[in-house]
Amino acid sequence: MPALPRVSVAIPLYRSRAFLPIIIANIDAIADPNVEILVSDRHGDDEALEILRERYAHDPRVRLLTGRDRLHWVEHYNLLLREARGSYFMWMPHDDSFPSHYI
């Protein structure tokens, strides 16, 4: 059976500490090794990205993007689109729950 195409999943963060249980559950539910998970915080107003960095330090699917440039949400989304390496792309908002078979 041929390998499935790579899918990039983008999770933009902004003051996301309260949503960490949802974010972690969503990432943990993705079992496919051919999924790229982009998590980005361009403000750094809380420690959400650092907590995720520690948790997923050894998961090669997870790429963490950080900056203090305080990008507007449209610029932030465009940055994530440019960083994506997959053949397919999807957004995963920090406050939405997704079933494990969603991707």
Buried (B, 14 or more C-beta within 10 A) or exposed (E): EEEEEBBBBBBBBBEBBEBBEBBBEBBEBBEEEEBBBBBBBBBBBBBBBEBBBEBBEEEEBBBBBBEEEEBEEEEBBEBBEEBBEBEEBBEBBBEEEBEEEEB
